């Protein structure tokens, strides 16, 4: 065999190896997989008139405008219903932590500390490998933030709570701040009736959007504040489980949060 023939053989084998690598690890769709990112964030489908573009803004029952500036939530896990007709037993995909699969559901195990304004989380929910296909439902389990798990400190407001948000509102012609602090252990459902296709050259992000416009629409926050049933400390309106006398607000708010989810692909 001549030196030229040997060189050509080596180059051919190298190219075949490269193609094989691209067909598996380099291209997740080749083995039924998709590399996706999960993003959970707040959105406002019905912002108050005159609110800044892109602001996370909403109104309560009385039409009082609110704007959220920062928000965090603690998530225990995320579950995805596999595309219709698929089961975990049929998947050739090698699932890697934090992703696992059982029966017809994919689970992404937490906990996760989610920034609901930036749409980011700790640990990251980027580059997760799941089966490619048409997804219609994702469930998110909200839970208490346990300082022992290392994502929040004992002195942080979110410790032993589930959701914390800070923002502004306008009341009687004056601007003031508000703080929302809730504790609940519930699943929030995010659905897309028509489905979102992840992988196979389609969407690479699953957007889990919580619509704040639905949160306060039927809540008498302004009335409770006027009647003194909500605490105001140093000019800040406090809406929480422990200091509020307007319990109907917290209970209803938790239910609306759970049912305000929207699933989108990008």
C-alpha positions in Angstrom: 0.0 0.0 0.0 1.5 3.4 -1.0 1.9 6.3 1.3 -0.8 8.2 -0.6 -3.3 5.2 -0.2 -2.6 5.1 3.5 -3.2 8.8 3.9 -6.5 8.6 1.9 -7.6 5.6 4.1 -6.9 7.5 7.3 -8.7 10.6 6.1 -11.7 8.5 5.0 -11.9 6.8 8.4 -11.6 10.1 10.2 -14.5 11.5 8.1 -16.7 8.5 8.8 -16.0 8.9 12.5 -16.9 12.6 12.4 -20.1 11.8 10.6 -21.0 9.1 13.1 -20.4 11.5 16.0 -22.5 14.2 14.4 -25.3 11.7 13.8 -25.5 10.8 17.5 -24.0 13.3 20.1 -23.9 16.2 17.7 -27.4 15.8 16.5 -29.8 14.9 19.3 -32.7 14.5 16.9 -30.8 11.5 15.3 -31.7 9.3 18.3 -35.0 10.9 19.0 -33.6 13.5 21.4 -33.8 17.3 21.6 -31.6 19.7 23.6 -34.0 22.3 25.1 -34.0 25.0 27.7 -36.9 25.6 30.2 -37.7 29.2 31.0 -40.3 30.2 33.6 -41.2 33.9 33.8 -44.0 36.4 34.4 -46.0 37.9 31.6 -48.9 40.4 31.4 -51.6 39.7 28.8 -53.7 42.8 29.9 -51.4 45.5 31.2 -52.9 48.8 32.5 -53.3 51.6 30.0 -50.1 53.7 29.9 -47.8 51.1 31.4 -44.3 50.9 30.1 -43.8 48.5 27.1 -42.7 45.1 28.4 -43.5 45.9 32.0 -44.9 43.1 34.2 -48.0 45.2 35.1 -51.6 44.4 36.0 -54.7 45.8 37.8 -56.7 44.6 40.8 -60.5 44.5 41.0 -60.7 48.2 41.6 -58.4 49.1 38.7 -55.4 50.0 40.8 -52.3 49.5 38.7 -49.4 47.3 40.0 -46.0 46.7 38.5 -43.7 43.8 39.5 -40.0 44.7 39.5 -38.5 41.5 40.9 -39.9 38.0 41.7 -38.5 34.6 42.7 -40.1 31.2 43.1 -39.0 27.9 44.5 -39.7 24.8 42.4 -39.4 21.2 43.5 -39.6 19.6 40.1 -41.0 19.9 36.6 -42.9 17.2 34.8 -43.6 16.9 31.1 -46.3 14.7 29.6 -44.6 12.8 26.8 -46.1 13.4 23.3 -49.3 11.4 22.7 -48.7 7.7 22.1 -45.2 7.7 23.5 -43.9 5.9 26.7 -40.7 5.9 28.6 -40.1 2.3 27.7 -40.0 3.1 24.0 -37.3 5.8 24.3 -33.7 5.0 23.1 -32.5 8.2 24.7 -30.1 7.9 27.6 -31.6 10.2 30.3 -29.1 12.2 32.4 -29.6 14.0 35.7 -31.7 16.0 36.5 -33.9 14.4 33.7 -35.6 11.0 34.2 -38.5 9.2 32.7 -41.2 7.0 34.2 -44.3 5.6 32.4 -45.4 8.5 30.2 -43.8 11.4 32.1 -40.5 13.1 32.0 -39.3 14.6 35.3 -36.7 17.3 35.8 -35.7 17.0 39.5 -34.9 20.1 41.5 -35.0 22.1 43.6 -34.7 25.2 41.5 -34.6 28.8 42.5 -36.3 30.7 39.6 -36.0 34.3 38.7 -39.4 35.1 37.3 -38.3 38.4 35.7 -35.2 37.2 33.9 -36.5 33.7 33.2 -33.4 32.0 34.6 -32.8 29.5 37.4 -30.3 28.0 39.8 -29.3 25.3 38.9 -29.7 26.1 35.2 -32.5 24.6 33.2 -30.6 25.0 29.9 -29.4 22.2 27.6 -31.7 19.6 29.0 -32.0 16.5 26.8 -35.5 15.1 26.3 -37.3 13.2 23.5 -38.2 15.3 20.5 -41.9 15.7 19.8 -45.1 17.6 20.3 -45.6 18.7 23.9 -48.9 19.9 25.2 -48.6 20.0 29.0 -46.0 20.7 31.6 -46.6 20.7 35.4 -44.5 22.7 37.8 -44.4 21.8 41.5 -44.0 24.9 43.7 -42.7 24.3 47.2 -41.2 25.9 50.3 -37.6 27.2 49.9 -35.6 25.1 52.3 -32.3 26.9 53.4 -30.7 23.4 54.1 -30.8 22.8 50.3 -28.3 25.6 49.7 -30.2 27.8 47.2 -31.5 30.4 49.7 -30.0 31.6 53.0 -31.8 31.6 56.4 -32.0 35.3 56.4 -33.4 35.7 52.9 -37.1 36.6 52.6 -37.9 33.6 50.4 -36.7 31.2 53.1 -39.5 28.8 54.1 -41.7 30.5 51.5 -42.6 29.7 47.9 -42.9 33.0 46.0 -41.6 36.5 46.7 -42.2 39.6 44.6 -41.6 43.3 45.0 -43.1 46.1 42.9 -45.0 49.4 42.8 -48.6 50.5 42.8 -50.5 53.7 42.5 -53.0 54.5 45.2 -55.0 57.7 45.7 -52.7 59.5 43.3 -49.5 58.4 45.2 -46.9 55.9 44.4 -46.0 53.2 46.9 -44.2 49.9 47.0 -45.7 46.5 47.7 -44.3 43.1 48.7 -45.9 39.8 47.9 -44.8 36.8 50.0 -46.7 33.4 49.7 -46.2 29.9 51.0 -47.9 27.1 49.1 -47.2 23.6 47.9 -49.1 23.1 44.7 -48.7 22.1 41.0 -49.1 24.8 38.4 -50.3 23.5 35.0 -48.8 25.0 31.7 -50.7 23.9 28.6 -50.6 24.5 24.9 -53.8 23.0 23.3 -52.2 22.9 19.9 -48.9 21.7 21.3 -45.3 22.9 20.9 -42.8 20.9 18.9 -39.5 20.6 20.6 -36.4 19.4 18.7 -36.2 18.1 15.1 -35.3 21.6 13.8 -38.2 23.2 15.7 -38.4 25.1 19.1 -35.4 24.8 21.4 -37.0 26.6 24.3 -40.1 25.7 26.4 -41.5 29.0 27.8 -43.5 28.6 31.0 -45.3 31.9 31.4 -47.3 32.9 34.4 -49.9 35.6 33.4 -50.0 38.2 36.2 -53.0 39.9 34.6 -55.1 37.0 35.9 -53.7 37.1 39.4 -55.4 40.2 40.9 -58.3 40.8 38.5 -61.0 39.5 40.9 -59.2 40.4 44.2 -60.2 43.4 46.4 -56.7 44.4 47.2 -57.5 48.1 47.2 -60.6 47.6 49.4 -58.7 45.5 51.9 -55.9 48.1 52.0 -58.5 50.9 52.6 -60.2 49.0 55.3 -56.9 48.3 57.1 -56.9 44.5 56.5 -53.6 44.6 54.7 -50.4 45.7 56.6 -48.5 48.8 55.5 -45.0 49.1 56.9 -42.7 52.0 56.1 -44.8 52.8 53.1 -44.8 49.3 51.8 -48.0 47.3 51.3 -47.5 43.7 52.6 -49.5 40.9 51.0 -48.5 37.7 52.8 -49.8 34.7 54.7 -48.7 35.7 58.2 -49.5 39.4 58.6 -52.6 39.9 56.5 -56.2 39.9 57.8 -57.6 39.6 54.2 -57.1 35.9 54.0 -59.4 35.5 51.0 -56.8 37.4 48.9 -54.0 35.0 49.7 -56.1 31.8 49.1 -57.6 33.1 45.9 -54.2 34.4 44.7 -52.6 31.0 45.1 -55.4 29.4 43.1 -55.1 31.9 40.3 -51.3 31.6 40.2 -51.7 27.8 39.7 -54.1 28.3 36.9 -52.4 31.2 35.1 -49.8 29.1 33.2 -49.2 29.3 29.5 -46.9 27.0 27.5 -45.1 28.5 24.5 -42.2 27.4 22.3 -39.3 29.5 20.9 
